[in-house]
Amino acid sequence: MKTNKDTAAQTPKELLAELQTLVLEAEKMMGDSLSEHTADAMTSLRERFDATQERLGEIYEGAKKRVVAGAKYTDETVRANPYQSIAIAAGVGLLVGVLLGRRGK
């Protein structure tokens, strides 16, 4: 059995694949003992699962593209203004240090 630590380290795609495998195993275990009503409910549930999986994949890809674009923009900005970037980073570090120092008192 996987622990929370193992699950947290997985990518969303791996989690979706694991969830899909779990659904397939559950369907296999139930096998022929399903009544017609239960089979219809499982079909409906399967369709909803597939739609949700597709939507999560789209959200993941969109977020991934935005993160990469943000990283590229940040890299370009830092390279174009290295001294300003250093000054800003030092200022933020000083501010965080002061705030954390006050918090400890």
C-alpha positions as CSV (number, residue, x, y, z in Angstrom):
1,M,0.0,0.0,0.0
2,K,1.3,3.5,-0.9
3,T,1.7,6.1,1.8
4,N,0.7,9.7,1.5
5,K,4.3,10.6,0.9
6,D,4.5,8.3,-2.2
7,T,1.2,9.7,-3.6
8,A,2.3,13.3,-3.1
9,A,5.5,12.8,-5.1
10,Q,3.5,11.5,-8.2
11,T,2.6,13.7,-11.1
12,P,-1.1,14.3,-11.8
13,K,-0.8,12.1,-14.9
14,E,0.5,9.2,-12.8
15,L,-2.3,9.7,-10.2
16,L,-4.9,9.6,-13.0
17,A,-3.4,6.5,-14.5
18,E,-3.4,4.8,-11.1
19,L,-7.0,5.9,-10.5
20,Q,-8.0,4.5,-13.9
21,T,-6.3,1.2,-13.1
22,L,-8.2,1.1,-9.8
23,V,-11.5,1.5,-11.6
24,L,-10.7,-1.2,-14.1
25,E,-9.7,-3.6,-11.3
26,A,-13.0,-2.8,-9.5
27,E,-15.0,-3.5,-12.7
28,K,-13.1,-6.8,-13.2
29,M,-13.8,-7.9,-9.6
30,M,-17.5,-7.2,-10.0
31,G,-17.6,-9.1,-13.2
32,D,-20.8,-10.7,-14.3
33,S,-22.5,-10.3,-10.9
34,L,-23.7,-6.8,-11.9
35,S,-27.4,-6.3,-12.5
36,E,-28.5,-4.3,-15.5
37,H,-29.2,-1.2,-13.3
38,T,-25.8,-1.4,-11.7
39,A,-24.1,-1.9,-15.1
40,D,-25.8,1.3,-16.3
41,A,-24.7,3.1,-13.3
42,M,-21.1,1.9,-13.8
43,T,-21.2,3.0,-17.5
44,S,-22.4,6.4,-16.4
45,L,-19.7,6.6,-13.7
46,R,-17.1,5.5,-16.3
47,E,-18.2,8.2,-18.7
48,R,-18.0,10.9,-16.0
49,F,-14.6,9.6,-14.9
50,D,-13.3,9.8,-18.4
51,A,-14.6,13.3,-18.9
52,T,-13.0,14.4,-15.6
53,Q,-9.7,12.8,-16.5
54,E,-9.7,14.6,-19.8
55,R,-10.5,17.9,-18.1
56,L,-7.8,17.4,-15.5
57,G,-5.3,16.7,-18.2
58,E,-6.2,19.9,-20.0
59,I,-5.9,21.9,-16.7
60,Y,-2.5,20.3,-16.0
61,E,-1.2,21.1,-19.5
62,G,-2.4,24.7,-19.3
63,A,-0.8,25.2,-15.9
64,K,2.4,23.7,-17.1
65,K,2.5,26.1,-20.1
66,R,1.9,29.1,-17.9
67,V,4.6,28.1,-15.4
68,V,7.1,27.6,-18.2
69,A,6.2,31.0,-19.8
70,G,6.5,32.7,-16.4
71,A,9.9,31.1,-15.8
72,K,11.1,32.2,-19.3
73,Y,9.9,35.8,-18.6
74,T,11.6,35.9,-15.2
75,D,14.8,34.6,-16.7
76,E,14.8,37.2,-19.5
77,T,14.0,40.0,-17.0
78,V,16.8,39.0,-14.7
79,R,19.3,38.7,-17.5
80,A,18.2,42.1,-18.9
81,N,18.4,43.8,-15.4
82,P,20.9,41.9,-13.3
83,Y,21.7,44.7,-10.8
84,Q,18.1,45.6,-10.2
85,S,17.3,41.9,-9.8
86,I,20.1,41.5,-7.2
87,A,18.9,44.6,-5.3
88,I,15.3,43.4,-5.3
89,A,16.3,40.0,-4.1
90,A,18.4,41.5,-1.3
91,G,15.6,43.8,-0.3
92,V,13.1,41.0,-0.1
93,G,15.5,38.8,1.8
94,L,16.1,41.7,4.3
95,L,12.4,42.2,4.7
96,V,11.7,38.5,5.3
97,G,14.6,38.4,7.8
98,V,13.3,41.4,9.7
99,L,9.8,40.0,9.8
100,L,11.0,36.5,10.9
101,G,13.3,38.1,13.5
102,R,10.4,40.0,15.1
103,R,8.2,37.0,15.1
104,G,10.7,35.1,17.2
105,K,10.7,37.7,20.0
